[in-house]
Amino acid sequence: MKYINEFRDPDSVKNILAQIHKSTKQAWNIMEVCGGQTHTIVKYQLIKLLPDKINLIHGPGCPVCVTPEATLDEAILISKIPNVIMTSFGDMLRVPSQYGSLLQARANGSDIKIVYSPLDAIQIAINNPDKEIVFLSIGFETTTAPNALAVLQAASLGLKNFSVLVSQVRVPPAIEAIINTDNSKIDGFLAAGHVCTVMGIEEYRPLVAKYNRPIVVTGFEPMDILLGLFKVIKQLESGFASIDIEYSRSVIETGNLIAKKAIEKVFKIADQSWRGLGVIPQSGYILRNEYLNYDARNKFIKKQILNNNNHDNQAKTIYQFLNPLNKVSSSLKFQSECGEILKGIKKPPQCTHFGKNCKPDLPLGAPMVSTEGACAAYYNYLSIY
């Protein structure tokens, strides 16, 4: 198969579903890690078409959803500083935190612009030499590479008015953390194809060997999901576990060596806080010392907030709250049981807030904000259930 329509072909879907039904003898819990895969599963009613013995569990693979509340508070705080332009992808503006959202901060006077690429933020910095441009650098390994290239571009241009507020996360440590969660019953995983396009599959081999859980790298079309599930089910039924690639039209074992080199040059691996999941060891990236001039925390939070006794009380309060490695969340009000959703313990309709006081136009939790969030998927396509 080469083209999108082939991956949505009804006859092909019926054929692979027949093979899945024939192969499934036991009950299995399988987690799709990526929020894009979740939306495909919900939108195309794949849950209803699968055998009853297959329980699909929706994972934390939505970058907006897992960005910790503390990072949003940092962004709001920095946006209040005079002559700062905060830049971000659009979904991040609506994510709630203890101090509101970036969208509310913009309504209150902060200069916050939506960008579609970190290079857009670079261009804003070039066009506004009298302003400080901050890019909210969030996401999985997929966005880590272009964000690293943006830092390298800024360095090559000698830009002094550009910095990044980093909250980059890594998938393999999150999978391990989910496996080790109390009462975790996940038997196998569908890994995110776009992440593995960048990073390859080598980081997943130790997880398969250690926990004996099959992992299949999968794409985002209905046939991608079903082919990936078929491969996972075949392994589970045979008692064999390996790392496999269904998304071979994009993923090779080594990944994108150029992208990985850029990541390694700019970032180093560190502990990272995830919204709803807490601190996961070695699950994120921070800037290397050579690029600390482009670190917004170093540039604004540490230097300006701590040393400015005249800064407003809200800023001081936010700073005391900030350290994301010590504080998972400041407010139960905004959690909306997000942690249980992100861990796969609950499905969105089981949340007490779902569809009531938590909706896409006024979300309490991040999974209801993003187009990759599980709650948004269920809300948008709820009629099929």
C-alpha positions in Angstrom: 0.0 0.0 0.0 1.3 3.4 -1.0 -1.5 5.9 -0.8 -3.9 7.2 1.9 -7.0 5.8 0.3 -5.6 2.3 0.5 -5.2 2.7 4.2 -9.0 3.5 4.5 -10.2 0.9 2.0 -13.3 -0.8 3.4 -12.5 -4.2 1.9 -9.0 -4.2 3.3 -10.4 -3.2 6.7 -12.9 -6.1 6.6 -10.1 -8.5 5.6 -7.7 -7.6 8.5 -10.6 -7.4 11.0 -11.5 -11.0 10.0 -7.9 -12.1 10.7 -7.9 -10.3 14.0 -11.2 -12.0 15.1 -9.8 -15.4 14.0 -6.5 -14.9 15.8 -7.9 -13.6 19.1 -8.4 -16.4 21.6 -7.6 -14.6 24.9 -8.5 -11.3 26.4 -5.8 -8.6 25.9 -5.3 -5.0 27.0 -3.4 -3.0 24.3 -2.4 0.6 24.7 -2.0 2.9 21.7 0.6 5.5 22.9 -0.2 8.3 20.5 -3.2 10.7 20.7 -3.3 10.8 16.9 -3.9 7.1 16.9 -6.6 7.5 19.6 -8.5 9.9 17.4 -8.4 7.4 14.5 -9.6 4.6 16.7 -12.5 6.7 18.0 -13.4 8.5 14.8 -13.5 5.3 12.7 -15.3 3.2 15.4 -12.5 0.7 15.5 -13.3 -0.2 19.1 -16.8 -1.4 18.0 -15.3 -3.5 15.2 -12.7 -5.3 17.2 -13.3 -8.5 19.2 -14.8 -8.0 22.6 -11.7 -9.6 24.1 -9.6 -6.7 22.9 -9.5 -3.7 25.2 -7.9 -0.7 23.8 -6.3 1.6 26.4 -5.6 5.2 25.4 -2.1 6.4 26.4 -0.5 9.7 27.3 0.8 10.5 23.7 -0.6 14.0 23.5 2.1 16.6 23.9 -0.2 19.3 25.0 -1.9 17.0 27.5 1.3 16.0 29.3 3.0 19.4 29.5 3.1 20.1 33.2 1.0 22.8 34.8 4.2 24.4 36.2 5.5 25.0 32.6 2.3 26.9 31.7 2.6 29.0 34.9 6.2 29.8 33.8 5.0 30.8 30.4 2.3 33.0 31.8 4.8 34.6 34.2 7.3 35.3 31.5 4.7 36.7 29.2 4.0 39.4 31.8 7.5 40.8 31.6 7.7 44.0 29.5 8.9 43.7 25.9 8.5 39.9 25.8 6.6 38.2 23.0 5.6 34.7 24.0 5.1 32.3 21.0 3.4 29.0 21.0 1.4 26.4 19.0 -2.3 27.2 19.1 -3.5 24.4 21.3 -1.3 25.4 24.2 -3.1 28.8 24.5 -6.2 27.1 25.9 -4.5 24.6 28.3 -5.6 25.5 31.9 -3.3 26.0 34.8 -3.6 27.5 38.3 -3.2 31.0 36.9 -5.6 30.6 34.0 -4.3 30.0 30.5 -2.1 31.7 27.9 -5.2 32.8 26.1 -6.4 34.6 29.2 -3.0 36.1 29.7 -3.2 37.5 26.1 -6.6 38.9 26.9 -5.1 40.6 29.9 -2.4 42.3 27.8 0.4 39.9 27.3 1.9 39.7 23.8 1.3 36.1 22.8 1.5 34.9 19.2 0.5 31.6 17.7 3.2 30.1 15.4 3.2 27.0 13.3 6.9 26.3 13.6 9.8 27.4 15.8 11.3 29.0 12.8 8.3 31.4 12.8 9.5 32.4 16.2 13.0 32.9 14.9 11.6 35.2 12.2 9.6 37.2 14.8 12.9 37.7 16.7 14.6 38.9 13.6 11.8 41.3 12.8 11.6 42.6 16.4 15.2 43.2 17.6 13.9 45.4 20.5 11.8 42.6 21.9 12.5 39.3 23.7 11.0 36.4 21.8 10.3 33.2 23.8 9.2 30.0 22.1 7.3 27.4 24.2 9.2 24.3 23.2 7.0 21.3 24.1 6.3 17.9 22.7 7.8 14.5 22.1 10.9 13.6 20.1 9.0 14.5 17.0 9.1 18.2 17.8 12.4 18.0 19.8 14.4 17.8 16.5 12.9 21.0 14.8 13.1 22.8 18.2 16.8 21.9 18.4 17.4 23.1 14.9 15.7 26.4 15.8 18.2 26.9 18.6 21.1 26.1 16.2 19.6 28.6 13.7 19.4 31.3 16.4 23.0 30.6 17.4 24.2 30.7 13.8 22.4 34.1 13.3 23.8 35.4 16.6 20.3 36.2 17.9 20.4 37.5 21.4 16.6 38.1 21.8 15.4 34.5 21.3 15.0 31.8 23.9 13.0 28.6 24.4 11.0 27.5 27.4 11.6 23.7 27.2 9.2 20.9 28.2 10.3 18.2 25.8 9.5 14.6 26.7 10.6 11.1 25.7 8.3 8.2 25.0 10.2 5.0 26.1 10.6 6.1 29.8 6.9 6.9 29.9 6.0 3.5 28.6 8.1 2.0 31.3 6.5 4.2 34.0 3.0 3.1 32.8 4.0 -0.6 32.9 5.2 -0.1 36.5 2.0 1.8 37.5 0.0 0.1 40.3 -2.6 -2.2 38.8 -1.3 -1.8 35.3 -2.6 -4.6 33.1 -1.3 -3.6 29.7 -0.2 -6.5 27.6 1.2 -4.8 24.5 1.7 -1.4 22.9 1.2 0.4 19.7 4.1 2.9 19.4 3.9 6.2 17.7 5.1 6.2 14.1 6.1 9.8 13.9 8.3 9.5 17.0 10.0 6.5 15.7 10.5 8.1 12.3 12.9 10.5 14.2 14.3 8.2 16.9 14.1 4.7 15.4 13.4 1.6 17.5 16.5 0.8 19.5 15.3 2.5 22.7 12.3 0.1 22.8 14.3 -3.1 22.6 15.3 -3.1 26.4 11.6 -2.5 27.3 10.5 -5.5 25.3 13.3 -7.7 26.8 12.7 -6.5 30.4 8.9 -6.6 30.5 8.1 -9.2 27.8 5.6 -6.8 26.2 5.3 -6.7 22.4 5.6 -3.2 20.9 4.6 -2.5 17.3 5.4 0.9 15.7 2.2 2.0 14.0 0.9 4.7 11.7 -2.3 6.8 12.0 -4.7 5.5 9.4 -7.4 2.8 10.1 -5.4 0.1 8.4 -2.2 1.2 10.2 -3.9 0.7 13.5 -5.5 -2.6 12.6 -2.3 -4.0 11.1 -0.4 -3.0 14.2 -3.0 -4.6 16.4 -2.9 -7.8 14.4 0.9 -8.0 14.9 0.6 -7.3 18.6 -2.2 -9.9 19.0 -0.3 -12.6 17.1 2.7 -12.1 19.4 0.6 -12.2 22.5 -1.3 -15.3 21.5 2.0 -17.0 20.7 3.7 -15.9 24.0 6.4 -14.1 22.1 7.4 -10.5 22.4 9.4 -8.3 20.1 9.7 -4.8 18.7 8.2 -4.7 15.2 7.6 -2.0 12.6 4.2 -1.7 10.8 4.8 1.9 9.7 7.7 0.8 7.4 6.9 3.5 4.8 8.3 6.0 7.3 10.2 4.3 10.0 13.6 2.6 9.8 15.4 0.9 12.7 18.0 3.7 13.1 15.6 6.6 12.7 16.6 9.9 11.2 20.3 10.2 12.0 20.5 13.9 11.1 17.6 14.8 13.4 19.0 12.7 16.2 22.4 14.4 15.8 20.7 17.8 16.1 18.9 16.7 19.3 22.1 15.4 20.9 24.0 18.5 20.0 21.5 20.9 21.7 19.8 18.8 24.4 20.7 16.4 27.1 18.5 13.8 28.8 17.1 14.7 32.2 14.2 13.9 34.6 10.9 15.4 33.5 7.6 16.1 35.1 4.5 15.0 33.1 1.0 16.4 33.8 -1.0 13.7 35.6 1.9 11.3 35.7 4.4 13.0 37.9 8.2 13.0 37.5 9.5 10.3 35.3 13.3 9.7 35.5 15.3 10.5 32.3 12.1 11.2 30.4 12.8 14.6 29.0 15.4 17.0 27.6 17.0 20.1 28.8 19.4 22.5 27.0 23.1 21.7 27.2 25.3 24.2 29.0 26.6 25.6 25.6 23.1 26.8 24.8 22.0 28.2 28.2 21.9 31.7 26.6 18.8 30.4 24.8 17.1 29.0 28.0 14.1 31.1 28.9 14.2 29.8 32.5 17.8 30.9 32.9 17.2 34.2 31.1 14.0 35.3 32.9 12.9 33.1 35.8 16.2 32.9 37.6 17.8 36.2 36.7 14.8 38.6 36.7 12.3 37.1 39.1 14.6 36.2 41.9 16.6 39.4 41.8 13.6 41.7 41.4 12.2 42.6 44.8 9.7 44.9 43.2 8.1 42.2 41.1 4.4 41.7 41.8 3.2 39.2 44.4 1.7 36.9 41.8 5.0 36.5 40.1 6.7 35.6 43.4 4.0 33.1 44.2 4.3 31.5 40.8 8.0 31.2 41.2 7.7 29.5 44.6 5.4 27.0 42.8 7.4 26.5 39.7 10.0 23.8 40.1 8.3 21.1 38.0 10.4 18.3 39.5 9.1 19.0 42.9 5.5 19.9 42.1 3.3 17.8 39.9 0.2 19.9 40.1 -0.9 22.8 42.1 -4.7 22.5 41.6 -7.0 19.6 41.8 -9.7 21.8 40.2 -7.9 21.7 36.9 -6.9 18.0 37.0 -10.3 16.7 36.0 -9.0 13.2 36.7 -6.5 13.8 33.9 -3.9 11.5 35.4 -6.2 8.5 35.4 -7.1 9.3 31.8 -3.4 9.6 30.7 -2.4 6.4 32.5 -5.3 4.5 30.8 -6.9 3.7 34.2 -10.1 5.4 33.1 -11.6 6.2 29.7 -12.9 9.7 29.2 -16.6 9.1 29.7 -15.7 7.6 33.2 -14.4 11.0 34.3 -17.0 12.8 36.5 -16.4 16.1 34.7 -16.5 14.7 31.1 -19.1 16.5 28.9 -20.5 18.4 31.9 -18.3 21.1 33.2 -15.4 20.0 31.0 -15.9 20.6 27.3 -13.7 21.7 24.4 -14.9 25.3 24.6 -14.2 25.5 28.4 -11.8 22.6 29.3 -10.9 21.8 32.8 -8.2 19.3 31.8 -5.6 19.3 29.0 -6.9 16.1 27.3 -10.1 18.0 26.4 -8.1 20.8 24.8 -5.9 19.2 22.1 -6.9 17.7 18.9 -4.8 14.7 20.1 -6.4 14.5 23.5 -8.5 11.4 24.3 -11.2 13.4 26.0 -11.6 15.7 22.9 -11.8 12.6 20.7 -14.6 11.0 22.7 -16.4 14.3 23.0 -16.2 15.0 19.3 -17.3 11.5 18.3 -19.4 10.6 21.3 -22.4 9.9 19.2 -20.8 6.7 17.9 -20.9 5.2 21.4 
